[in-house]
Amino acid sequence: MTGATAPLVTVVIPAYNAEKTLAETLRSVSSQSYDKLEILVVDDGSRDSTFELASDYGLTDRRVRVLHQENGGVAGARNRGIQEARGPYIAPVDADDTWHPSKIELQLQALRKFADGQGVAYNWYAAIDENGIIFGHSRPVMHQGNIFEPLLRENFIGNGSTPLMPRAEILRCGGYDAGLRDNGAEGCEDLKLYLALAETLPFALVPDFLTGYRFTKGNMSSNAYRMLKSHALVMAPIIARYPHLERDIRTAQFNTASWYFKKAFLDDDYAQLKKLAPMMVRKYSLQLIVHGVQQGWRQTKRQGIRMARHVLGKPSRPKKRFAAEIPQTGTAFSDRFTAIPAEQAISPTSSRTAGHE
């Protein structure tokens, strides 16, 4: 997609009190190798210098346009940007996340496999801390094509700063659901939209870690109880439409709750544990027992296999290799800007803004 055929991509950045991270986010967007961009910063009623910072940045990059609205939440801010967008593709990025310079270019290349580019492109992400240092990464799944059922079982896209989506299809789905905030359940607006798109559109994977997804204390995804309530509200109408998938969805809900419980435990977050522990016992007593037995059996089985290989002198099973290198823990996300060449990409096989209130 070059020259006259290159589509305009509208980048939508919802920003609420984002003065500490917005400049870094904007730099990662401005530095994209694909430069036919419209960059919309939607100031969602910030009380700090977010609006002024974005406006000043727009003086050096004329592709940047700053919108302002009264505080209405991340979904409303994203929807405002989508409504104002001039491009046929939307690429959202939260105001504390960052992108690899080749993200948009590689995603557009991935969409070429679909008629008229009508699909959604996504990639893997590196988890970064407040200083932009990598401390983990998403599981490098290989889902492509019809990903609706796999996405029900696990939100492997994992954040609101990764997909490249056709604007017309977003509007057809009603955009991000701002009503979740009204119900005290903000957090899964992005997953709800991805599932709506996945019911009718194919998804393409770019197999590289192209999104720097920041985890900080106080961001929306750290409020486990609210996120779980949001997940339940999103899944309820899907269970009603697809009752044969209820078991898978219930398992996904248990896995999500378990993940948040483990995270709170490891973080010594006693306030979250105090909320989550009674809920886990009340809703998932049987699953917890089964899960514990399964985990113990898997651990015993792995130890047995390792011991047998050692005794028999057999080599360890080789690790699966991907086209992209796993991000190294302890390095800055900005230091891994060596995107895989397009010709090395693997052949196809298969919500949150910090402080946003």
C-alpha positions in Angstrom: 0.0 0.0 0.0 2.1 2.8 -1.3 1.6 6.0 -3.2 -1.9 6.9 -4.3 -3.3 3.6 -3.0 -1.9 4.1 0.5 -4.9 4.5 2.9 -5.0 7.2 5.6 -4.7 5.6 9.0 -6.3 7.6 11.9 -4.5 7.1 15.2 -6.9 7.8 18.2 -5.2 8.6 21.5 -7.7 9.0 24.4 -5.9 11.1 27.1 -6.8 11.8 30.7 -4.3 13.5 33.0 -1.6 12.0 30.8 1.1 14.6 30.9 3.8 12.2 32.2 3.6 9.7 29.3 1.8 11.4 26.4 4.9 12.8 24.8 6.6 9.4 24.7 3.4 7.9 23.1 3.2 10.7 20.5 6.9 10.2 19.6 6.3 6.5 19.0 3.4 7.3 16.8 5.1 10.1 14.9 8.1 7.8 14.2 6.1 5.2 12.3 7.6 4.1 9.1 4.2 4.4 7.5 3.7 8.1 7.6 0.2 8.6 6.0 -1.3 9.2 9.4 -3.9 11.4 11.0 -3.2 11.6 14.8 -6.1 12.6 17.0 -5.5 13.3 20.7 -8.8 13.3 22.5 -8.3 15.2 25.8 -11.0 13.7 28.1 -11.4 16.6 30.5 -7.8 16.5 31.9 -7.0 18.6 34.9 -3.3 18.7 34.2 -1.3 20.0 31.1 -2.4 17.2 28.8 -4.2 19.5 26.4 -1.3 22.1 26.2 1.3 19.3 25.8 -0.6 17.8 22.9 -1.2 21.2 21.3 2.5 22.1 21.5 3.4 18.7 19.9 1.0 19.5 17.1 3.2 22.5 16.2 6.0 20.2 15.2 3.9 17.4 13.6 1.0 18.8 11.6 -0.6 15.4 11.4 -1.6 15.9 15.1 -5.0 17.3 15.9 -6.2 17.9 19.5 -9.8 17.5 20.5 -11.3 18.4 23.9 -14.4 17.1 25.7 -15.8 16.9 29.2 -14.6 13.9 31.1 -16.6 10.9 29.9 -14.3 7.9 30.1 -12.0 6.1 27.7 -14.8 4.6 25.6 -16.4 7.9 25.0 -13.0 9.5 24.2 -12.2 6.7 21.7 -15.6 7.1 20.1 -15.2 10.8 19.7 -11.9 10.2 17.8 -13.5 7.6 15.6 -16.4 9.9 14.8 -13.9 12.7 13.8 -11.6 10.4 11.9 -11.0 10.9 8.2 -9.1 7.6 7.5 -10.7 4.3 6.6 -8.6 2.6 9.3 -8.5 3.3 13.0 -5.5 2.5 15.2 -6.1 3.3 18.9 -3.3 3.7 21.3 -3.6 4.6 25.0 -1.7 7.7 26.2 0.7 5.7 28.2 1.5 2.9 25.7 4.0 2.9 22.9 4.5 1.4 19.4 7.3 -0.2 17.5 8.1 2.1 14.5 7.0 -0.6 12.0 3.7 -1.5 13.6 1.3 0.2 11.2 3.3 -0.7 8.1 3.4 -4.4 9.0 -0.3 -4.4 10.0 -1.3 -2.9 6.6 0.8 -5.5 4.9 -0.9 -8.3 6.8 -4.3 -7.0 5.8 -3.5 -7.4 2.1 -4.5 -11.1 2.2 -8.1 -10.0 2.7 -10.4 -8.7 0.0 -10.3 -4.9 0.0 -8.3 -5.1 3.2 -11.5 -5.8 5.2 -10.2 -7.4 8.3 -8.5 -6.6 11.6 -4.7 -6.8 12.2 -3.1 -7.4 15.6 0.3 -8.3 17.1 1.8 -9.4 20.3 2.9 -7.0 23.1 5.7 -6.4 25.5 4.6 -5.5 29.1 6.5 -2.4 30.3 6.7 -0.7 33.6 6.5 3.0 34.5 10.0 3.6 33.1 9.3 1.8 29.8 11.4 -1.3 30.9 10.1 -4.7 29.7 9.2 -7.1 32.5 7.1 -9.6 30.6 5.2 -10.2 27.3 2.1 -11.7 25.9 1.8 -15.3 25.0 2.8 -15.5 21.3 -0.4 -17.1 20.1 -0.9 -17.9 16.4 -4.7 -17.3 15.9 -5.8 -16.0 12.6 -8.8 -15.9 10.3 -12.0 -16.7 12.4 -10.8 -16.0 15.9 -14.1 -15.5 17.6 -14.2 -18.6 19.7 -10.5 -18.5 20.7 -11.0 -14.8 21.7 -13.9 -15.9 23.9 -11.6 -18.3 25.7 -8.7 -15.9 26.2 -8.3 -12.2 25.4 -5.0 -12.8 23.7 -5.0 -9.3 22.1 -4.9 -8.1 25.7 -5.0 -4.3 25.4 -6.6 -1.4 23.6 -3.4 -0.2 21.9 -2.8 -3.0 19.4 -5.4 -3.5 16.7 -5.7 -1.9 13.3 -9.5 -1.8 12.4 -11.7 -0.7 9.6 -13.6 2.4 10.7 -16.8 1.5 8.9 -17.0 -1.8 10.7 -16.3 -0.2 14.1 -19.3 2.2 13.5 -21.4 -0.8 12.4 -20.7 -2.5 15.7 -21.6 0.7 17.6 -18.0 1.6 18.6 -16.8 1.1 22.2 -19.5 0.6 24.8 -19.5 3.7 27.0 -22.4 2.2 29.0 -20.1 -0.1 30.9 -18.7 3.0 32.7 -22.2 4.0 33.7 -22.6 0.5 35.3 -19.4 0.8 37.3 -17.8 -1.8 35.0 -15.3 0.1 32.8 -12.5 -2.0 31.5 -13.6 -4.6 28.8 -14.8 -2.1 26.2 -12.0 -3.1 23.9 -12.6 -6.9 24.3 -16.3 -6.3 23.6 -15.5 -4.5 20.3 -13.0 -7.1 19.2 -15.6 -9.9 19.7 -18.2 -7.9 17.8 -15.8 -7.5 14.9 -14.6 -11.1 15.1 -18.2 -12.3 14.5 -18.0 -11.1 10.9 -14.4 -10.2 10.1 -11.2 -12.2 9.7 -8.2 -11.3 11.9 -4.6 -11.2 10.7 -1.6 -11.6 12.9 1.7 -9.8 12.7 4.0 -12.2 14.7 6.1 -9.7 16.5 6.0 -7.7 19.8 5.1 -4.3 18.4 3.1 -2.8 21.3 4.6 -1.6 24.5 1.7 -2.1 27.0 2.4 -0.2 30.2 1.3 -1.5 33.6 1.3 1.1 36.4 -0.3 1.3 39.8 -3.7 3.0 39.5 -4.4 2.2 35.9 -7.8 0.8 35.0 -6.6 -2.8 34.5 -5.3 -2.8 38.1 -8.9 -2.6 39.5 -9.5 -6.4 39.4 -13.0 -6.4 40.8 -14.3 -3.8 38.3 -12.6 -5.6 35.4 -14.2 -8.9 36.4 -17.6 -7.2 36.6 -17.0 -5.7 33.2 -16.0 -9.1 31.7 -19.2 -10.7 33.1 -21.4 -7.9 31.6 -19.7 -8.3 28.2 -20.1 -12.1 28.2 -23.7 -12.3 29.3 -25.3 -11.5 26.0 -22.8 -13.7 24.1 -23.8 -16.6 26.3 -27.5 -15.9 25.5 -26.7 -15.9 21.7 -24.3 -18.9 21.8 -25.4 -21.2 24.7 -23.2 -24.0 23.4 -20.2 -21.8 24.3 -21.2 -21.1 27.9 -18.8 -23.7 29.3 -15.9 -22.2 27.5 -16.9 -18.7 28.6 -17.3 -19.7 32.2 -13.8 -21.3 32.1 -12.4 -18.0 30.7 -14.1 -16.1 33.5 -12.5 -18.4 36.1 -9.1 -18.1 34.4 -9.4 -14.3 34.3 -10.4 -14.2 38.0 -7.5 -16.5 38.9 -5.0 -14.3 37.0 -6.1 -11.2 38.9 -6.0 -13.1 42.2 -2.4 -14.3 41.5 -1.3 -10.9 40.4 -2.7 -9.3 43.6 -1.0 -12.0 45.7 2.4 -11.5 44.1 2.0 -7.7 44.3 1.0 -7.9 48.0 -2.1 -6.0 47.1 -4.2 -6.7 50.2 -7.0 -4.4 49.2 -7.6 -6.4 46.0 -7.1 -9.7 47.8 -9.8 -8.8 50.4 -12.3 -8.2 47.6 -11.3 -11.2 45.4 -10.9 -14.0 47.9 -14.5 -14.2 49.0 -15.7 -13.9 45.4 -13.3 -16.7 44.3 -14.6 -19.0 47.1 -18.2 -18.1 46.5 -18.2 -18.5 42.7 -15.4 -20.9 42.0 -15.0 -23.4 44.8 -15.3 -26.5 42.6 -13.1 -25.0 39.9 -10.4 -24.1 42.4 -10.3 -27.7 43.7 -10.2 -29.1 40.1 -7.6 -26.5 39.1 -5.4 -27.4 42.1 -5.5 -31.1 41.3 -4.7 -30.5 37.6 -1.8 -28.2 38.4 -0.4 -30.7 40.8 -0.7 -33.5 38.2 0.9 -31.4 35.4 3.8 -30.5 37.7 4.3 -34.1 38.7 4.1 -35.2 35.0 6.6 -32.6 33.9 9.1 -33.7 36.6 8.6 -37.3 35.7 9.3 -36.6 32.0 12.4 -34.6 32.8 13.7 -37.4 35.1 13.1 -40.0 32.5 14.9 -38.0 29.8 17.8 -37.6 32.1 18.0 -41.2 33.0 17.7 -42.4 29.4 20.0 -39.7 28.1 17.5 -38.2 25.7 17.9 -34.6 24.7 15.3 -32.1 26.0 12.5 -31.2 23.6 13.5 -28.2 21.5 11.7 -24.9 22.3 9.3 -23.6 19.7 10.8 -20.8 17.8 9.0 -17.8 16.4 9.8 -15.3 13.7 10.3 -12.6 16.4 12.7 -12.6 19.3 11.1 -12.8 22.8 11.5 -9.3 24.4 14.3 -9.4 27.0 13.2 -8.6 30.5 15.0 -5.6 31.9 15.6 -3.8 28.6 13.8 -0.7 27.4 11.0 -1.3 24.9 12.6 1.4 22.7 15.8 -0.6 22.5 14.2 -3.5 20.7 13.4 -1.6 17.5 14.5 -4.3 15.1 11.2 -5.4 13.5 11.2 -8.6 11.5 11.3 -8.2 7.8 7.9 -8.8 6.2 9.2 -11.8 4.2 10.1 -13.6 7.5 6.6 -13.3 9.0 5.0 -16.6 9.9 2.5 -18.0 7.4 -1.1 -17.5 8.5 -2.7 -20.3 10.5 -5.4 -19.1 12.6 -9.1 -1.3 27.9 -7.6 0.8 29.6 -5.9 4.2 29.8 -3.8 4.9 32.9 -5.7 7.0 35.3 -8.7 7.2 33.1 -11.8 7.8 35.0 
